[in-house]
Amino acid sequence: MTKRGAFLILLAFPLWVTGQRIAKTDSLKYYTFVAEAYYDMVGDYAASAHYLTKAIRLDPMDFELYQLRALSRGNTGMIRGEAADYTKVIQLDPSNIAAFVGRAAALMKLKKYEEAIRDYDFLIQVDPHYYGYYLERGKAKLKLNDKTGACSDFRIAAGLGSLPAYLQVYELCLE
């Protein structure tokens, strides 16, 4: 190879790399758009999850793609995948409260109550004044036959203004 040929290759390489980034970005935008279009306009959640999977292959560090796919998977009954995607979101963005809420709900559907309780414990630490976390944690405890713990959570939730929690206290906890 001549010096001139090597020079042209070195000169062209940054342009080629830039072109690769542009192609990747355009593909990512395309798949994201298609997935969101299916999700928002058509309601074809399986197609949405399919296109989001393609987008994730292009950019596996984008937590928002996993979060959208978790929603799509949840709507198609792919609860294990939904929980796994929320876990990935939490790994990539540990401050993402919506991912903890979504994962806890998915874990409840999977009957993994101990794991769901851990997520609700974290959420209660973050916002101890939101009754929904106590209500859901109480439901998980009730599924584990921890009536005392469940009633404690239901009482806290009722004190914070939750009517469903108040009804639980009335039905289960008054003796």
Summary of the structure (lengths in Angstrom):
residues: 175
radius of gyration: 23.2
end to end distance: 90.6
largest distance: 92.5
contacts: 542
relative contact order: 0.06
helix: 83%
strand: 0%
